[in-house]
Amino acid sequence: MTTTLDTLDAKLDTREDLDRVYYETGIALDKNSFRADQDYHRGRLARALAFLSGAGTLSGLKVSWDQPTDEIKVSAGVAVDRVGRLVEIRQEACIRLPRWVQGWKTSELRFYTPAQATTILGAPAAAGGVIADVYLRFAVCERGFTPAFATGPFDGLDAVAPSRLRDAYELKLIARAEDTPPLPQSRWSPLKGATDPQRKQKLHDAIVDGHTAIDPTAPNPALPTDSRPDSKLYFDPNAVFLARVLVPATANANADLPPARSNNPPLVADGDRPFVYTTNALAMLLWGI
């Protein structure tokens, strides 16, 4: 399977209007007509889910470090991204830490002291190292390639095209370099600490201002970005934050070589992730039923 970009990323992120196809006898339809039809219905469903439920973890997706394999494990689960798409991991997935560390140069990373790491992660850190965030992003996989007419400036007799697209996912471990790496902010953040007389008005203000407050076209400027999805610096602004990880390591004397791992275990902190609360979860929280 190969990965391709989802059409909703461009159309919804730029607030492009989604048109419905108008059918009439004698109208010629091409591939763009059927793709527009799919984009419209998928886009309407995604917009409804994004505004009704918000983005975050819906179920599962527990993040942990597995010592025997030296992997960051993410359990099966479902999340809603900022566009409103369901992102599902059906079976446990992993990020191989040795391979991830070997993909960096020492000069490309920031190394935090134990005191800094303790403050950032909110948990005691026995050693310093590299801090990175685990993100889950929606991806589309092309499947079932079949013969098709060649497109573009090339002539070919063996052109193929995918006959199916599968909604899939990608896990990304994004290295941080800030003094205080920021966490994703919820549209309901102004309600934190509000007293009873203020809460209703602040809630109304958050709803009225909510259409621009969750604009997915504004990527987090504190994160490294790259336009290539296959780049280690690529960050999808619609990805779902899952956890923050401290990878104990020290800088290599040769700045062009990868850092050296220490014997201390990685530290995972996933309590600051955004959640999407179901009706049943809210009922149990409020009334214990």
ZIJOWO-V540751 format. One record per residue. RES is the residue in one letter. SS is DSSP state (alpha for helix, beta for strand, coil for the rest). PHI is phi as a letter, one per 20 degrees, with the letter a starting at -180 (NA if undefined). D_FIRST is the distance of its C-alpha to the first C-alpha in Angstrom with 2 decimals. Layout:
BEGIN
res & ss & phi & d_first
RES & SS & PHI & D_FIRST
RES & SS & PHI & D_FIRST
END
This chain:
BEGIN
res & ss & phi & d_first
M & coil & NA & 0.00
T & beta & d & 3.80
T & beta & e & 6.77
T & beta & c & 9.79
L & coil & f & 13.32
D & coil & e & 14.85
T & alpha & f & 17.91
L & alpha & f & 20.04
D & alpha & g & 20.05
A & alpha & f & 22.08
K & alpha & f & 24.13
L & alpha & e & 25.22
D & alpha & f & 25.69
T & coil & e & 28.07
R & coil & l & 29.75
E & coil & f & 29.02
D & coil & f & 30.49
L & coil & d & 28.22
D & coil & e & 29.86
R & coil & e & 29.90
V & coil & f & 29.84
Y & coil & e & 33.35
Y & coil & e & 33.53
E & coil & b & 36.60
T & coil & f & 37.74
G & coil & n & 37.28
I & coil & f & 34.70
A & coil & e & 31.94
L & coil & d & 28.43
D & coil & c & 25.38
K & alpha & f & 21.73
N & alpha & f & 22.96
S & alpha & f & 25.26
F & alpha & f & 22.67
R & alpha & f & 20.44
A & alpha & f & 23.68
D & alpha & f & 24.46
Q & alpha & f & 21.26
D & alpha & f & 21.78
Y & alpha & f & 25.38
H & alpha & f & 24.95
R & alpha & f & 22.09
G & alpha & f & 24.18
R & alpha & f & 27.38
L & alpha & f & 25.94
A & alpha & f & 24.45
R & alpha & f & 27.80
A & alpha & f & 29.76
L & alpha & f & 27.83
A & alpha & f & 28.06
F & alpha & e & 31.82
L & alpha & f & 32.72
S & alpha & d & 30.99
G & coil & n & 30.06
A & coil & d & 27.22
G & beta & q & 26.72
T & beta & f & 26.04
L & beta & e & 26.62
S & beta & a & 26.28
G & beta & m & 25.39
L & coil & m & 23.32
K & coil & f & 26.05
V & beta & d & 25.66
S & beta & b & 27.37
W & beta & d & 27.68
D & beta & d & 27.36
Q & coil & f & 29.94
P & coil & g & 29.03
T & coil & d & 25.50
D & coil & l & 26.39
E & beta & c & 23.46
I & beta & e & 23.44
K & beta & e & 22.44
V & beta & c & 21.41
S & coil & f & 22.17
A & coil & f & 20.50
G & beta & r & 21.62
V & beta & c & 21.41
A & beta & c & 22.36
V & beta & d & 23.21
D & coil & e & 22.45
R & coil & f & 25.06
V & coil & f & 23.68
G & coil & o & 24.01
R & coil & e & 20.45
L & beta & f & 19.83
V & beta & d & 17.49
E & beta & c & 17.07
I & beta & d & 16.36
R & coil & e & 16.71
Q & coil & c & 17.35
E & coil & g & 18.94
A & beta & d & 16.95
C & beta & b & 18.41
I & beta & c & 19.02
R & beta & e & 20.55
L & alpha & f & 23.80
P & alpha & g & 24.78
R & alpha & f & 21.62
W & alpha & f & 22.04
V & alpha & f & 25.75
Q & alpha & f & 25.31
G & coil & e & 23.23
W & coil & d & 26.37
K & coil & e & 29.75
T & alpha & g & 32.84
S & alpha & f & 33.97
E & alpha & e & 30.91
L & coil & d & 31.60
R & coil & d & 34.43
F & coil & d & 36.20
Y & beta & e & 37.98
T & coil & f & 41.14
P & alpha & g & 41.51
A & alpha & f & 43.69
Q & alpha & f & 41.23
A & alpha & f & 38.34
T & alpha & f & 40.59
T & alpha & f & 41.41
I & alpha & f & 37.87
L & alpha & e & 36.33
G & coil & m & 39.45
A & coil & b & 39.63
P & coil & f & 41.59
A & coil & d & 39.76
A & coil & f & 41.26
A & coil & b & 39.82
G & coil & e & 38.47
G & beta & r & 35.17
V & beta & e & 32.12
I & beta & d & 31.21
A & beta & c & 27.68
D & beta & d & 26.21
V & beta & e & 23.21
Y & beta & c & 21.30
L & beta & d & 18.63
R & beta & c & 16.82
F & beta & f & 14.99
A & beta & c & 11.50
V & beta & d & 9.53
C & beta & d & 5.82
E & beta & e & 5.63
R & beta & c & 5.61
G & beta & l & 8.43
F & beta & f & 9.32
T & beta & c & 13.09
P & beta & g & 16.14
A & coil & b & 17.56
F & coil & f & 20.43
A & coil & f & 20.05
T & coil & c & 20.52
G & coil & n & 22.23
P & coil & e & 24.94
F & coil & d & 23.50
D & coil & d & 24.38
G & coil & b & 21.99
L & coil & e & 22.17
D & coil & d & 18.64
A & coil & f & 16.82
V & beta & c & 13.65
A & beta & b & 12.13
P & beta & f & 9.59
S & beta & e & 11.76
R & beta & b & 10.39
L & beta & c & 9.56
R & beta & d & 9.31
D & beta & f & 11.60
A & beta & c & 10.48
Y & beta & b & 12.36
E & beta & b & 13.02
L & beta & e & 16.21
K & beta & c & 18.38
L & beta & d & 21.67
I & beta & d & 23.90
A & beta & f & 27.08
R & coil & d & 30.28
A & coil & b & 33.29
E & coil & e & 35.79
D & coil & f & 39.14
T & coil & c & 38.24
P & coil & g & 34.54
P & coil & f & 34.46
L & coil & d & 32.79
P & coil & g & 31.22
Q & coil & d & 34.10
S & coil & e & 34.40
R & coil & f & 36.13
W & coil & e & 38.67
S & alpha & g & 39.63
P & alpha & f & 43.07
L & alpha & e & 44.02
K & coil & f & 43.98
G & coil & m & 47.57
A & coil & f & 49.02
T & coil & f & 52.22
D & alpha & g & 52.83
P & alpha & f & 54.73
Q & alpha & e & 52.01
R & alpha & f & 48.93
K & alpha & f & 49.27
Q & alpha & f & 49.82
K & alpha & f & 46.97
L & alpha & f & 44.67
H & alpha & f & 45.76
D & alpha & f & 45.30
A & alpha & f & 41.73
I & alpha & f & 40.96
V & alpha & f & 42.71
D & coil & e & 41.02
G & alpha & f & 37.63
H & alpha & f & 36.11
T & alpha & e & 36.23
A & alpha & f & 35.97
I & coil & d & 32.29
D & coil & g & 31.30
P & coil & f & 27.65
T & coil & e & 28.28
A & coil & d & 30.26
P & coil & f & 28.08
N & coil & f & 29.87
P & coil & f & 31.72
A & coil & f & 32.18
L & coil & e & 28.53
P & coil & f & 27.18
T & coil & c & 25.04
D & coil & b & 22.93
S & coil & f & 21.32
R & coil & e & 18.20
P & coil & f & 15.44
D & coil & e & 14.58
S & coil & e & 18.31
K & coil & f & 20.03
L & coil & e & 22.54
Y & coil & f & 20.29
F & coil & c & 21.47
D & coil & e & 20.42
P & coil & f & 23.81
N & coil & e & 22.38
A & coil & f & 20.91
V & beta & e & 22.84
F & beta & f & 25.12
L & beta & d & 25.15
A & beta & a & 27.41
R & beta & d & 29.27
V & beta & c & 29.29
L & beta & d & 31.92
V & beta & d & 30.76
P & beta & f & 34.11
A & beta & a & 34.30
T & beta & c & 36.86
A & coil & f & 36.79
N & coil & e & 36.79
A & coil & f & 39.89
N & coil & e & 37.74
A & coil & f & 35.99
D & coil & e & 33.28
L & coil & d & 32.24
P & coil & f & 30.23
P & coil & f & 32.46
A & beta & e & 33.94
R & beta & f & 32.98
S & coil & e & 36.03
N & coil & e & 36.76
N & coil & f & 36.80
P & coil & f & 34.04
P & coil & f & 31.75
L & beta & d & 33.02
V & beta & d & 30.84
A & beta & c & 32.31
D & coil & c & 30.50
G & coil & f & 33.56
D & coil & e & 33.32
R & coil & f & 30.03
P & coil & f & 30.40
F & beta & c & 30.41
V & coil & d & 30.19
Y & coil & e & 33.05
T & coil & f & 32.98
T & alpha & f & 36.24
N & alpha & f & 36.81
A & alpha & f & 36.36
L & alpha & f & 38.87
A & alpha & f & 41.29
M & alpha & f & 41.25
L & alpha & f & 41.71
L & alpha & e & 44.58
W & alpha & c & 46.38
G & coil & m & 45.08
I & coil & c & 44.17
END
